[in-house]
């Protein structure tokens, strides 16, 4: 698995993510609509595609994704739903022309534990540690 160019064998760019609650997704959609009017040269993502990335996998083959299903399902089942709040707005990279606009989220500590479980599952499936 790699974030670089696609491998010769069929693969997709993949990541492990949490969906956002509908209320936050609606607020993100509203923010995107307002910013699009001000920043016409910027290409924004669709609001329905906004998520919390727990682990970026890069170019990943289907068999690797299948091997991740059970450990990720088990990790997700071990944690209750959580409340999140939007806290902050920024861009990166920090230097040069920004390519990404991000919205920060305040999450409870259990999300970091879930992220660590996702990291462990990815490494066990053959991905390098981040």
C-alpha positions as CSV (number, residue, x, y, z in Angstrom):
1,X,0.0,0.0,0.0
2,X,1.3,3.4,-0.9
3,X,0.1,7.0,-1.2
4,X,2.3,7.4,-4.4
5,X,1.4,6.4,-7.9
6,X,-1.1,3.5,-8.4
7,X,0.5,0.0,-8.5
8,X,0.4,-2.1,-11.6
9,X,-2.3,-4.4,-10.1
10,X,-5.7,-3.0,-9.7
11,X,-6.0,-0.9,-6.5
12,X,-8.0,2.1,-5.1
13,X,-7.0,5.0,-3.0
14,X,-8.5,4.1,0.3
15,X,-8.8,5.4,3.9
16,X,-10.6,4.4,7.1
17,X,-13.1,7.1,8.2
18,X,-15.9,8.0,10.4
19,X,-19.0,9.7,8.9
20,X,-20.1,13.0,10.5
21,X,-23.5,13.4,12.2
22,X,-26.2,14.9,10.0
23,X,-26.2,18.2,12.0
24,X,-22.5,18.8,11.4
25,X,-22.7,17.7,7.8
26,X,-25.5,20.3,7.3
27,X,-23.3,23.0,8.8
28,X,-20.4,21.9,6.6
29,X,-22.6,22.1,3.6
30,X,-23.8,25.6,4.5
31,X,-20.1,26.7,5.1
32,X,-19.1,25.3,1.7
33,X,-22.0,27.1,0.0
34,X,-21.0,30.4,1.6
35,X,-17.3,30.0,0.8
36,X,-17.9,28.9,-2.8
37,X,-19.5,32.3,-3.5
38,X,-16.4,34.1,-2.1
39,X,-13.7,31.8,-3.5
40,X,-14.8,31.0,-7.0
41,X,-11.4,29.6,-8.1
42,X,-11.4,27.0,-5.3
43,X,-12.8,23.5,-6.0
44,X,-14.7,22.3,-3.0
45,X,-15.6,18.7,-2.1
46,X,-19.3,17.6,-1.9
47,X,-20.6,18.0,1.6
48,X,-21.8,14.4,1.6
49,X,-18.3,13.3,1.2
50,X,-16.9,15.1,4.3
51,X,-15.7,12.7,7.0
52,X,-13.2,12.2,9.8
53,X,-10.1,10.2,8.4
54,X,-8.8,7.8,11.0
55,X,-6.2,6.2,8.7
56,X,-5.1,7.0,5.2
57,X,-4.2,3.8,3.4
58,X,-3.2,5.1,-0.1
59,X,-3.3,2.7,-3.1
60,X,-4.7,-0.5,-1.7
61,X,-5.7,-3.8,-3.3
62,X,-9.1,-5.4,-2.8
63,X,-7.7,-8.4,-0.9
64,X,-6.1,-6.1,1.6
65,X,-9.4,-4.2,2.1
66,X,-11.2,-7.5,2.6
67,X,-8.6,-8.5,5.3
68,X,-9.3,-5.2,7.1
69,X,-13.1,-5.7,7.2
70,X,-13.3,-7.9,10.3
71,X,-10.7,-6.1,12.5
72,X,-12.3,-2.8,11.7
73,X,-15.8,-4.0,12.3
74,X,-14.7,-5.4,15.7
75,X,-12.9,-2.1,16.6
76,X,-16.0,0.0,15.7
77,X,-18.3,-2.3,17.7
78,X,-16.1,-1.9,20.8
79,X,-16.8,1.9,21.0
80,X,-20.1,3.7,21.5
81,X,-21.2,6.6,19.3
82,X,-19.6,9.9,20.3
83,X,-20.5,13.5,20.3
84,X,-18.2,15.8,18.3
85,X,-18.1,19.6,17.9
86,X,-16.6,21.8,15.2
87,X,-13.6,23.8,16.5
88,X,-11.6,25.7,14.1
89,X,-10.9,26.2,10.4
90,X,-7.6,26.3,8.6
91,X,-5.7,25.3,5.5
92,X,-2.6,23.3,4.6
93,X,0.0,23.0,3.6
94,X,1.1,25.8,6.0
95,X,3.4,27.3,3.4
96,X,2.8,28.1,-0.2
97,X,-0.6,27.9,-1.9
98,X,-3.2,26.1,0.3
99,X,-4.6,22.9,-1.2
100,X,-6.9,21.8,1.6
101,X,-9.4,23.6,3.8
102,X,-10.0,21.8,7.0
103,X,-12.5,22.0,9.8
104,X,-11.2,20.9,13.2
105,X,-13.3,18.7,15.4
106,X,-13.3,18.3,19.1
107,X,-13.7,14.6,19.9
108,X,-13.6,12.6,23.2
109,X,-10.5,10.6,24.0
110,X,-12.1,7.3,22.8
111,X,-11.8,8.5,19.2
112,X,-8.0,8.4,19.6
113,X,-8.3,4.9,21.0
114,X,-10.4,3.9,18.0
115,X,-7.8,5.5,15.6
116,X,-5.1,3.5,17.3
117,X,-7.1,0.3,16.7
118,X,-7.5,1.3,13.0
119,X,-3.7,1.9,12.8
120,X,-3.0,-1.5,14.3
121,X,-5.4,-3.2,11.8
122,X,-3.8,-1.4,8.9
123,X,-0.2,-2.4,10.0
124,X,-1.4,-6.0,10.6
125,X,-2.8,-6.1,7.0
126,X,0.6,-5.1,5.7
127,X,0.6,-1.3,5.5
128,X,3.5,0.7,6.9
129,X,3.1,2.6,10.2
130,X,2.2,6.3,9.9
